[in-house]
Amino acid sequence: MDEKKRKKRKHRPNYYILVVNDNPETPAWTRRFTYGSIIFWSIVFGIVVAFLVGFVAFVNYNSSVVLNRNDKLMATVDELTTQNETLLSANAALNDKITILSQTVNQKVEVEQQIEEKYLPTGYPLSDTATIEETTEKLHLNDEDIERPMMVFTSSNGTYVVAAGDGIVSMVKEEATYGWEVRIDHGNGYVTSYRTSAKPNVKEGDEVSRNGVLFELDSSNDDAPQMAYQILQNDEYINPADMLEING
């Protein structure tokens, strides 16, 4: 009895698919499926469906991640673009300021150079032409023989002795050799000395500009008037011709 029950339990039914055509001459198509094959194909179908569902979910998730990443990248690009535009604008403004500052500095340098040139005793010390003799003034001071470079200008009556550069009259005095001496302190270590027989037109403390009149040459005899010209740099006598060469 038990053996029959076990045999009955082990029996699995078969399943058929029958396809009948409405044409009686066409034979019917049948396909038999065992219980095991149905279970197998059901499992395969389930696996395929699960795979498809998982694949679709993965694609959707990946697409969402990619879109989210693209949105972040676009937001970053927009932010960087804005920052770049801001930096370019700031850089342009800075370049404008640098240009203005550079122009200001250049103008300041030019002004300082012009001022410095005004106070350099490089000008011609007469208002008219003259013959020039480069010589030395020989002195005996403190038991020493001293030679000081000098230029002697010989011109005509009515010629003006003029300042070689801007400065302040530091000395006006009578002296034995030429008659009168005027000294101008140019404020940069240079002092110019003008010596002639005519009476000076300036006094100590006067401010003079380049080409400002110091004397009017006038000889009391038939000889042409002369003017002795000397330059000191830091209290040392230098050759005046060197400064005239600087002036060109």
C-alpha positions as CSV (number, residue, x, y, z in Angstrom):
1,M,0.0,0.0,0.0
2,D,2.8,2.4,0.9
3,E,4.7,1.6,-2.2
4,K,1.7,2.5,-4.4
5,K,1.4,5.8,-2.6
6,R,5.0,6.6,-3.2
7,K,4.7,5.7,-6.9
8,K,1.6,7.9,-7.1
9,R,3.5,10.8,-5.5
10,K,6.4,10.5,-7.9
11,H,4.2,10.7,-11.0
12,R,4.3,14.1,-12.6
13,P,1.7,15.1,-15.3
14,N,2.7,16.2,-18.7
15,Y,1.3,19.4,-20.4
16,Y,0.5,19.9,-24.0
17,I,0.1,22.9,-26.1
18,L,-2.3,22.2,-29.0
19,V,-2.6,24.6,-31.9
20,V,-5.5,23.9,-34.3
21,N,-5.9,25.5,-37.7
22,D,-9.4,26.4,-39.0
23,N,-8.5,24.5,-42.1
24,P,-9.4,20.9,-41.5
25,E,-6.8,19.7,-44.0
26,T,-4.0,21.2,-41.9
27,P,-2.9,18.9,-39.1
28,A,-2.9,20.3,-35.6
29,W,0.4,21.3,-34.0
30,T,1.2,20.0,-30.6
31,R,4.0,20.5,-28.1
32,R,4.4,18.4,-25.0
33,F,6.0,19.9,-21.9
34,T,7.0,17.9,-18.9
35,Y,6.6,19.2,-15.4
36,G,10.3,19.5,-15.0
37,S,10.8,21.5,-18.3
38,I,8.1,23.9,-17.2
39,I,9.8,24.5,-13.8
40,F,13.1,24.9,-15.6
41,W,11.8,27.5,-18.1
42,S,9.9,29.3,-15.4
43,I,13.1,29.7,-13.5
44,V,14.9,30.8,-16.7
45,F,12.2,33.3,-17.4
46,G,12.3,34.6,-13.9
47,I,16.0,35.0,-14.1
48,V,15.7,36.8,-17.4
49,V,13.0,39.1,-16.0
50,A,15.0,39.8,-12.9
51,F,18.1,40.5,-15.0
52,L,16.1,42.8,-17.3
53,V,14.6,44.6,-14.3
54,G,18.0,44.9,-12.6
55,F,19.6,46.1,-15.9
56,V,16.9,48.7,-16.4
57,A,17.2,49.9,-12.8
58,F,21.0,50.0,-13.2
59,V,20.7,52.0,-16.4
60,N,18.2,54.4,-14.8
61,Y,20.5,54.8,-11.7
62,N,23.6,55.3,-13.8
63,S,21.8,57.8,-16.0
64,S,20.6,59.6,-12.9
65,V,24.2,59.7,-11.5
66,V,25.6,60.9,-14.9
67,L,22.9,63.6,-15.1
68,N,23.5,64.7,-11.6
69,R,27.3,64.7,-12.2
70,N,26.8,66.7,-15.4
71,D,24.6,69.2,-13.6
72,K,27.3,69.6,-10.9
73,L,29.9,70.0,-13.6
74,M,27.9,72.5,-15.4
75,A,27.3,74.4,-12.2
76,T,31.0,74.3,-11.5
77,V,31.7,75.5,-15.1
78,D,29.3,78.3,-14.7
79,E,30.8,79.3,-11.3
80,L,34.4,79.1,-12.8
81,T,33.2,81.2,-15.8
82,T,31.8,83.8,-13.5
83,Q,35.0,83.8,-11.4
84,N,37.1,84.1,-14.5
85,E,35.0,87.0,-15.8
86,T,35.4,88.7,-12.4
87,L,39.1,88.1,-12.4
88,L,39.4,89.4,-16.0
89,S,37.5,92.5,-15.0
90,A,39.7,92.9,-11.9
91,N,42.8,92.3,-14.0
92,A,41.7,94.9,-16.6
93,A,41.1,97.4,-13.8
94,L,44.4,96.6,-12.2
95,N,46.2,97.0,-15.6
96,D,44.5,100.4,-15.9
97,K,45.7,101.4,-12.5
98,I,49.2,100.1,-13.3
99,T,49.2,102.1,-16.5
100,I,48.1,105.2,-14.7
101,L,50.7,104.6,-11.9
102,S,53.4,104.0,-14.5
103,Q,52.5,107.2,-16.4
104,T,52.4,109.1,-13.1
105,V,55.8,107.7,-12.1
106,N,57.2,108.5,-15.5
107,Q,55.9,112.0,-15.4
108,K,57.3,112.4,-11.9
109,V,60.7,111.1,-13.1
110,E,60.6,113.5,-16.0
111,V,59.7,116.4,-13.8
112,E,62.5,115.4,-11.4
113,Q,64.9,115.1,-14.3
114,Q,63.8,118.5,-15.6
115,I,64.2,120.0,-12.1
116,E,67.6,118.4,-11.7
117,E,68.7,119.6,-15.1
118,K,67.6,123.1,-14.2
119,Y,69.9,123.1,-11.2
120,L,72.9,121.6,-13.0
121,P,75.3,124.4,-14.1
122,T,75.6,123.2,-17.7
123,G,74.4,126.4,-19.3
124,Y,76.5,128.9,-21.3
125,P,77.3,131.8,-18.9
126,L,77.0,134.6,-21.4
127,S,74.2,136.1,-23.5
128,D,76.4,136.5,-26.5
129,T,79.3,134.9,-28.3
130,A,82.8,135.2,-26.9
131,T,86.3,133.9,-27.2
132,I,87.1,131.3,-24.6
133,E,90.4,130.4,-23.0
134,E,90.8,127.4,-20.8
135,T,93.4,128.2,-18.2
136,T,94.3,127.8,-14.5
137,E,94.3,130.2,-11.6
138,K,97.6,129.8,-9.8
139,L,97.6,130.6,-6.1
140,H,100.0,130.2,-3.2
141,L,98.0,129.3,-0.1
142,N,99.2,127.8,3.2
143,D,102.8,127.5,1.8
144,E,101.4,125.5,-1.2
145,D,101.1,126.3,-4.9
146,I,97.6,125.6,-6.0
147,E,96.1,125.6,-9.5
148,R,92.4,125.9,-10.1
149,P,90.9,125.2,-13.5
150,M,89.1,128.2,-15.0
151,M,87.6,129.5,-18.3
152,V,88.1,133.1,-19.3
153,F,85.4,134.6,-21.7
154,T,86.3,137.7,-23.7
155,S,83.2,139.4,-25.2
156,S,81.9,142.9,-25.9
157,N,80.3,145.6,-23.8
158,G,76.6,145.1,-23.2
159,T,76.9,141.3,-23.1
160,Y,75.2,139.8,-20.0
161,V,76.8,137.4,-17.7
162,V,74.1,134.9,-16.9
163,A,73.6,132.0,-14.4
164,A,74.5,128.6,-15.7
165,G,71.7,127.0,-13.7
166,D,69.0,127.7,-11.1
167,G,70.3,128.4,-7.6
168,I,70.7,131.0,-4.8
169,V,73.4,133.7,-4.7
170,S,75.7,132.7,-1.9
171,M,78.3,135.3,-2.3
172,V,78.7,138.8,-3.7
173,K,82.1,140.5,-3.0
174,E,84.8,142.7,-4.4
175,E,88.1,140.9,-5.2
176,A,91.5,142.1,-6.4
177,T,92.0,140.2,-9.7
178,Y,88.8,141.0,-11.7
179,G,86.9,143.4,-9.5
180,W,83.7,141.6,-8.4
181,E,82.8,137.9,-7.8
182,V,79.4,136.4,-7.6
183,R,78.9,132.8,-6.5
184,I,75.7,130.7,-7.0
185,D,74.9,127.6,-4.9
186,H,72.9,125.3,-7.1
187,G,71.9,123.1,-4.1
188,N,73.3,119.8,-5.5
189,G,76.9,120.1,-4.6
190,Y,77.7,122.5,-7.4
191,V,78.8,126.1,-6.9
192,T,79.6,128.5,-9.9
193,S,81.8,131.5,-9.7
194,Y,81.5,134.5,-12.0
195,R,84.2,137.2,-11.8
196,T,84.4,140.4,-13.8
197,S,84.9,144.2,-13.4
198,A,81.3,145.2,-13.8
199,K,79.2,145.8,-10.7
200,P,76.8,142.8,-10.0
201,N,73.0,143.1,-10.6
202,V,72.2,140.6,-7.7
203,K,72.8,140.4,-4.0
204,E,73.4,137.5,-1.5
205,G,70.3,135.5,-0.9
206,D,68.7,136.2,-4.3
207,E,67.1,133.3,-6.2
208,V,68.2,133.1,-9.8
209,S,67.1,131.0,-12.7
210,R,69.1,129.6,-15.5
211,N,70.1,132.5,-17.8
212,G,69.2,135.0,-15.1
213,V,71.4,138.2,-15.5
214,L,74.2,138.6,-13.0
215,F,76.4,141.3,-14.7
216,E,76.4,143.5,-17.7
217,L,79.9,143.5,-19.2
218,D,81.4,147.0,-19.4
219,S,85.0,147.7,-19.9
220,S,86.3,151.1,-18.6
221,N,89.1,151.1,-21.1
222,D,89.6,150.1,-24.7
223,D,90.1,146.4,-23.8
224,A,87.3,144.0,-24.4
225,P,85.7,143.0,-21.1
226,Q,86.4,139.6,-19.6
227,M,84.7,137.2,-17.3
228,A,86.4,134.4,-15.4
229,Y,84.2,131.4,-14.8
230,Q,84.9,128.5,-12.3
231,I,82.9,125.6,-11.0
232,L,83.2,123.8,-7.6
233,Q,81.8,120.4,-7.0
234,N,81.6,119.4,-3.4
235,D,84.1,122.2,-2.6
236,E,86.6,120.9,-5.2
237,Y,87.3,123.0,-8.3
238,I,86.6,121.1,-11.5
239,N,87.1,122.0,-15.2
240,P,84.1,124.1,-16.3
241,A,84.5,122.9,-19.8
242,D,83.4,119.4,-18.7
243,M,80.0,120.8,-17.6
244,L,79.6,122.7,-20.8
245,E,80.2,119.5,-22.7
246,I,77.4,117.8,-20.7
247,N,75.1,120.6,-21.9
248,G,76.1,119.6,-25.4
